[in-house]
Amino acid sequence: MESHEPDLLDEIHDQEKVLQIQEDYTEADFDPATRMLLDFAVKLTLDIRDMEKADIESLRTSGFSDEDILDAVHLISYFNFVNRVLDALGAEPEENMRFGKEECLSETRSECLPFDDGGCSPQGA
């Protein structure tokens, strides 16, 4: 999530919601269809063996087209694939792709550097 934080912020324009999503998306205020899609993403990521046709039907019933569902499955699966490859190789995100939570949201992202604990601070601080 860290490397895509700017994209999420550009999409929803709400820094508090970004933090809430990072901490626990289930506590964020989403419409039912978005929440269902996020739950689907979690299930596809963590419980792939439990996936069933009813999961797809639930998305359809919530208003997602087959094309939307296919796009979501491709995107979720791609991110899972890339994350697993990077984890297996022990690769860390490049410094310019790491963002902290509260500390960097108020700073210019290009001025943020990671701390050892995963937070960040403006350069030179």
C-alpha positions as MATLAB code, in Angstrom:
seq = 'MESHEPDLLDEIHDQEKVLQIQEDYTEADFDPATRMLLDFAVKLTLDIRDMEKADIESLRTSGFSDEDILDAVHLISYFNFVNRVLDALGAEPEENMRFGKEECLSETRSECLPFDDGGCSPQGA';
ca = [
       0.000    0.000    0.000;
       2.825    2.397    0.761;
       4.054    2.735   -2.798;
       0.517    3.373   -4.061;
      -0.507    5.809   -1.360;
      -0.262    8.851   -3.690;
      -2.529    7.134   -6.225;
      -5.096    6.358   -3.544;
      -4.970    9.924   -2.288;
      -5.421   11.243   -5.836;
      -8.447    8.985   -6.241;
     -10.309    9.712   -3.005;
      -8.940   13.164   -2.035;
      -9.209   12.429    1.693;
      -6.049   11.992    3.770;
      -7.944   10.754    6.832;
      -9.648    8.054    4.776;
      -6.291    6.998    3.310;
      -4.959    6.513    6.845;
      -8.096    4.647    7.843;
      -7.824    2.357    4.817;
      -4.184    1.646    5.619;
      -4.995    0.803    9.225;
      -8.255   -1.143    8.683;
     -10.358   -0.670    5.564;
     -13.317   -2.336    7.292;
     -13.630    0.727    9.526;
     -13.678    3.177    6.579;
     -16.963    4.558    5.276;
     -17.632    2.937    1.881;
     -20.758    2.332   -0.102;
     -21.878   -1.329    0.011;
     -20.604   -2.163   -3.489;
     -17.117   -0.801   -2.804;
     -16.990   -2.636    0.510;
     -18.013   -5.860   -1.223;
     -15.262   -5.414   -3.817;
     -12.675   -4.801   -1.086;
     -13.844   -7.889    0.810;
     -13.602   -9.831   -2.452;
     -10.013   -8.595   -2.909;
      -9.093   -9.736    0.591;
     -10.674  -13.146    0.043;
      -8.916  -13.561   -3.316;
      -5.641  -12.616   -1.644;
      -5.866  -14.598    1.587;
      -8.429  -17.372    1.049;
      -8.172  -18.333   -2.613;
      -9.311  -21.897   -1.922;
     -12.563  -20.566   -0.500;
     -13.485  -18.623   -3.636;
     -16.720  -19.772   -5.264;
     -19.179  -18.722   -7.948;
     -21.291  -16.980   -5.307;
     -18.483  -14.456   -4.802;
     -18.738  -13.401   -8.461;
     -22.532  -13.399   -8.345;
     -22.464  -11.115   -5.301;
     -20.360   -8.619   -7.233;
     -22.740   -8.788  -10.190;
     -25.707   -8.239   -7.892;
     -23.918   -5.178   -6.473;
     -23.779   -3.652   -9.953;
     -20.375   -4.718  -11.221;
     -20.260   -5.804  -14.851;
     -18.394   -8.902  -15.970;
     -15.724   -6.581  -17.412;
     -15.406   -4.786  -14.041;
     -15.044   -8.129  -12.263;
     -12.471   -9.394  -14.759;
     -10.477   -6.158  -14.387;
     -10.617   -6.456  -10.597;
      -9.489  -10.096  -10.623;
      -6.615   -9.287  -12.982;
      -5.497   -6.299  -10.929;
      -5.777   -8.038   -7.556;
      -4.000  -11.131   -8.865;
      -1.248   -9.083  -10.479;
      -0.490   -7.225   -7.261;
      -0.515  -10.511   -5.342;
       1.889  -12.000   -7.878;
       4.308   -9.078   -7.762;
       4.228   -8.886   -3.967;
       4.929  -12.607   -3.660;
       7.835  -12.430   -6.099;
       9.356   -9.464   -4.261;
       8.807  -11.119   -0.871;
      10.341  -14.386   -2.082;
      13.409  -12.535   -3.311;
      13.662  -10.417   -0.175;
      13.351   -7.248   -2.216;
      12.513   -4.006   -0.435;
      10.690   -1.090   -2.060;
      12.977    1.624   -3.329;
      13.280    4.576   -0.934;
      11.306    6.868   -3.230;
       8.416    4.373   -3.153;
       8.090    4.220    0.646;
       5.757    6.522    2.473;
       4.834    6.655    6.114;
       1.412    7.335    7.385;
       0.578   10.572    9.209;
       4.062   12.056    9.060;
       4.331   12.124    5.270;
       0.771   12.905    4.354;
       1.281   16.520    5.396;
       4.743   16.804    3.835;
       5.729   16.994    0.201;
       6.283   13.353   -0.724;
       9.493   14.087   -2.615;
      10.973   15.368    0.651;
      10.154   12.238    2.670;
      12.694    9.614    3.623;
      11.948    6.399    5.512;
      12.910    5.859    9.144;
      14.043    2.414   10.243;
      10.693    1.912   11.998;
       8.730    2.434    8.765;
       7.766    6.038    9.441;
       9.238    8.901    7.530;
      10.476   12.408    7.970;
      11.404   15.364    5.793;
      14.928   15.155    4.402;
      17.559   16.546    6.686;
      15.379   16.341    9.826;
];
